[in-house]
Structure formats: C-alpha cells, structure tokens
C-alpha cells in the first residue's frame, strides 16, 4: 500500500501568495524607511562633524577598471532591497527584517558621524559620462566606509537566499540572487563610488547583521516546503 506524500506548492505560486500579505504595511513602510535613511545619510554627507578621512587605494581598486556601464547595476540596489520584504508573509518576520536593516543602516550612520570618510578624487572627467556625472551629483563619494550600498545588498542577499530556499526555488534562482548581490558590490568599485576597503567593511557589516537577524527566524521545515505553513 503506497502512501501519497503532499505535493510541494511550486515556488512561484508560494511567492505570488506571499506578496499580497501585509501589502499596505510593505507599500508604506519600505518607502518611508528609505526616505528617513536618505535624510540622515545626506545630512551627514553635507555636514560632517569631524575631519574627513580619505580612504586608501589598494591593489583591487587598480585591477578593476572604471566602468560607466555599471551605473544601472549600482542603481538596481533600490529594486533589490525591496524584494526580500515584498515576499515575507509573516508580520513578525517583517519586523525582524526591518530591525535588522535598521541595525545595518544605523551602524553605518554612527560610523559616518564619528569617522567621516571619503573616496579619493579620481582623475576622470565625469562630464564625459553623463550617467556617472548624475550619480556623483546625487551621491557624492563621501560616507564611504563601510559601504552601506554593499552592506544593505549583502543583508538583502542573505534574506533572499533564506526566502528562496523556503519556497523551494530552483538552483538557478539562488545563483541569480548571489550574482546580483555580487554585481552590486562590484558596481561600487567600477563606478568609483567606493574603494575596496569600503566594500570589504560593508560586506562584513551586511553578513553580521544579516545572519544575526536570521537567527530569530525559524529554519526551513517540511511544512514550509509543502506550502502548508502560513506564518
């Protein structure tokens, strides 16, 4: 006599089912958080309290050429960081995610307050590259270390990996998440918005806050994989 095992709900169906959960909270909370962050970020950028330290150029910075085509990848962070909370269906998980992201950004802002840093001026005529010139106008190369661009990407990457595994997503999607995250980190160097030291510091910050926050989320279970857990 055979026993019929419950069929796993396809990952894309689980994602579609999770997306509408707490849609009002997500649609208000995500833009509000980004707006508050930018307010504090640009204030510290414009009015540093202490003398600004220039970050050192390392071998990795010399190996990675300036790539203006990397600007769209750099800007794609703002789409990327919205994906993880968009596919959380539990209010508790949304709160844990928000606290973890807040800890990531607040840590960076505290460092910027007590130790303002900037990227050394590159010998590049930005006027020849309109997209990069616009980026430099909007986001001057200050508040450099740690790179919050990298930190928030890595934090999001860790959460997306967890969410995709819980959905039972295919390997190619897990790899795509990793490639996108790495690409964003690469773009910070290729656009000369950051140097390698900033990137490594941001990587460490994002990993620490990402995995610490995920410790408060229960691990993937059989019920998660069959789609029977509603959170």
C-alpha positions as CSV (number, residue, x, y, z in Angstrom):
1,X,0.0,0.0,0.0
2,X,1.5,3.3,-1.1
3,X,1.4,6.5,0.9
4,X,0.7,9.7,-1.0
5,X,3.0,12.5,0.1
6,X,1.8,16.0,-0.1
7,X,2.9,17.8,-3.2
8,X,5.1,20.8,-2.8
9,X,3.5,24.0,-3.9
10,X,5.6,25.5,-6.8
11,X,8.0,28.2,-5.6
12,X,6.5,30.8,-7.9
13,X,3.0,30.1,-6.5
14,X,4.3,30.5,-3.0
15,X,5.9,33.8,-4.0
16,X,2.7,35.0,-5.6
17,X,0.7,34.0,-2.4
18,X,3.2,35.8,-0.1
19,X,3.4,39.0,-2.0
20,X,-0.1,40.4,-1.1
21,X,0.3,39.7,2.6
22,X,0.5,43.0,4.6
23,X,0.7,44.9,1.3
24,X,-0.3,48.2,3.0
25,X,2.5,47.8,5.6
26,X,5.0,47.0,2.9
27,X,4.0,49.7,0.5
28,X,4.1,52.4,3.2
29,X,7.0,51.0,5.4
30,X,9.6,50.4,2.7
31,X,9.5,53.9,1.1
32,X,9.2,55.6,4.5
33,X,12.3,53.7,5.7
34,X,14.3,54.7,2.6
35,X,13.2,58.3,2.9
36,X,14.3,58.5,6.6
37,X,17.6,56.8,5.8
38,X,18.4,59.2,3.0
39,X,17.5,62.2,5.2
40,X,20.1,61.2,7.8
41,X,22.6,60.0,5.2
42,X,22.7,63.2,3.2
43,X,22.7,65.3,6.3
44,X,25.9,63.6,7.5
45,X,27.3,63.8,4.0
46,X,26.8,67.5,3.8
47,X,27.6,68.4,7.4
48,X,30.4,66.1,8.7
49,X,31.1,66.7,12.4
50,X,34.7,65.5,12.3
51,X,37.6,65.9,9.8
52,X,37.0,63.7,6.7
53,X,39.5,60.8,6.2
54,X,40.4,59.8,2.6
55,X,40.3,56.0,2.2
56,X,43.3,54.2,0.7
57,X,43.6,52.8,-2.8
58,X,44.5,49.1,-2.8
59,X,45.5,46.6,-5.5
60,X,41.9,45.5,-6.1
61,X,41.0,49.1,-6.9
62,X,43.7,49.2,-9.5
63,X,42.7,45.9,-11.0
64,X,39.0,46.9,-11.5
65,X,38.7,49.5,-14.3
66,X,36.3,52.3,-14.3
67,X,33.1,51.1,-16.0
68,X,30.3,53.7,-16.6
69,X,28.1,50.8,-17.8
70,X,27.9,49.6,-14.2
71,X,25.7,52.5,-13.2
72,X,22.4,50.7,-13.8
73,X,23.7,47.8,-11.7
74,X,24.6,50.2,-8.9
75,X,21.2,51.9,-9.0
76,X,19.5,48.5,-9.1
77,X,20.1,48.2,-5.4
78,X,16.9,50.1,-4.7
79,X,14.9,47.4,-6.5
80,X,17.0,44.6,-4.9
81,X,16.5,45.7,-1.3
82,X,12.7,45.8,-1.8
83,X,12.4,42.2,-2.9
84,X,13.0,40.4,0.5
85,X,10.3,42.2,2.5
86,X,8.0,42.0,-0.5
87,X,7.9,38.2,-0.3
88,X,7.6,37.9,3.5
89,X,4.1,36.9,4.6
90,X,4.6,37.0,8.4
91,X,4.3,40.3,10.2
92,X,6.8,39.0,12.8
93,X,9.3,38.3,10.0
94,X,8.7,41.7,8.5
95,X,9.5,43.3,11.9
96,X,12.7,41.2,12.3
97,X,13.8,42.1,8.8
98,X,13.1,45.8,9.5
99,X,15.0,45.7,12.8
100,X,18.0,44.0,11.1
101,X,18.0,46.5,8.2
102,X,17.7,49.4,10.7
103,X,20.7,48.0,12.7
104,X,22.7,47.8,9.4
105,X,22.0,51.3,8.4
106,X,22.3,52.8,11.9
107,X,25.6,51.2,12.4
108,X,26.9,52.8,9.2
109,X,25.4,56.2,10.1
110,X,27.1,56.1,13.5
111,X,30.4,55.3,11.9
112,X,29.9,58.2,9.4
113,X,29.1,60.5,12.4
114,X,32.2,59.7,14.4
115,X,34.5,58.9,11.5
116,X,33.6,60.7,8.2
117,X,35.3,59.2,5.2
118,X,35.5,59.9,1.5
119,X,36.8,58.3,-1.7
120,X,39.9,59.9,-3.2
121,X,39.2,62.0,-6.3
122,X,39.6,60.0,-9.5
123,X,41.4,61.5,-12.5
124,X,38.3,61.2,-14.6
125,X,36.4,63.9,-16.5
126,X,32.9,63.0,-15.2
127,X,31.3,65.3,-17.8
128,X,32.3,62.7,-20.5
129,X,30.0,60.2,-18.7
130,X,26.6,61.8,-18.1
131,X,25.1,58.9,-16.2
132,X,28.0,58.7,-13.8
133,X,28.1,62.5,-13.5
134,X,24.5,62.5,-12.5
135,X,25.2,59.8,-9.9
136,X,28.1,61.8,-8.5
137,X,25.8,64.9,-8.3
138,X,23.2,62.9,-6.4
139,X,25.5,60.9,-4.2
140,X,29.0,62.4,-3.6
141,X,31.7,60.0,-2.8
142,X,31.5,60.6,1.0
143,X,30.2,58.4,3.8
144,X,32.5,55.9,2.3
145,X,33.4,53.3,4.9
146,X,31.6,51.0,5.4
147,X,29.8,51.0,2.1
148,X,26.1,50.8,3.0
149,X,25.4,50.1,-0.6
150,X,27.3,46.8,-0.2
151,X,26.1,46.2,3.4
152,X,22.4,46.5,2.5
153,X,22.9,44.4,-0.6
154,X,24.6,41.6,1.4
155,X,21.9,41.8,4.1
156,X,19.2,41.5,1.5
157,X,21.1,38.7,-0.3
158,X,21.2,36.7,2.9
159,X,17.4,37.1,3.5
160,X,16.5,36.4,-0.1
161,X,18.5,33.2,0.0
162,X,16.6,32.1,3.0
163,X,13.2,33.1,1.5
164,X,14.0,31.4,-1.9
165,X,15.1,28.2,-0.1
166,X,11.9,28.2,1.9
167,X,10.0,28.4,-1.3
168,X,12.0,25.5,-2.7
169,X,13.2,27.8,-5.6
170,X,15.5,26.2,-8.2
171,X,19.3,26.4,-8.0
172,X,19.5,28.9,-10.9
173,X,17.4,31.4,-8.9
174,X,19.6,31.0,-5.9
175,X,22.6,31.6,-8.1
176,X,20.9,34.6,-9.7
177,X,20.4,36.2,-6.3
178,X,24.1,35.7,-5.5
179,X,25.2,37.1,-8.8
180,X,23.0,40.2,-8.4
181,X,24.3,40.8,-4.9
182,X,28.0,40.4,-6.0
183,X,27.3,42.6,-9.1
184,X,26.0,45.4,-6.9
185,X,29.2,45.1,-4.8
186,X,31.3,45.2,-7.9
187,X,29.5,48.2,-9.2
188,X,30.5,50.3,-6.2
189,X,34.1,49.9,-7.3
190,X,33.5,50.1,-11.1
191,X,31.7,53.4,-10.7
192,X,34.4,54.7,-8.3
193,X,31.8,55.4,-5.7
194,X,33.8,53.3,-3.2
195,X,37.2,51.7,-2.8
196,X,37.8,48.1,-1.9
197,X,38.3,48.8,1.8
198,X,34.8,50.3,1.9
199,X,33.4,47.3,0.1
200,X,35.0,44.7,2.5
201,X,33.8,46.7,5.5
202,X,30.3,46.8,4.0
203,X,30.4,43.1,3.3
204,X,31.3,42.3,6.9
205,X,28.6,44.5,8.2
206,X,25.9,43.0,6.0
207,X,26.9,39.5,6.8
208,X,26.9,40.1,10.5
209,X,23.5,41.8,10.7
210,X,22.0,39.5,8.1
211,X,22.9,36.3,9.8
212,X,22.2,37.7,13.3
213,X,18.7,38.7,12.3
214,X,18.0,35.4,10.6
215,X,18.8,33.6,13.9
216,X,15.4,35.0,15.1
217,X,13.6,33.3,12.2
218,X,12.8,29.6,12.4
219,X,14.6,27.4,10.0
220,X,13.2,25.9,6.8
221,X,10.9,23.0,7.7
222,X,9.0,20.3,5.8
223,X,5.8,22.3,6.1
224,X,7.5,25.4,4.6
225,X,8.5,23.3,1.6
226,X,5.0,22.0,1.1
227,X,3.5,25.4,1.4
228,X,1.2,24.5,4.4
229,X,2.7,27.0,6.8
230,X,1.0,30.4,6.5
231,X,3.2,32.2,9.1
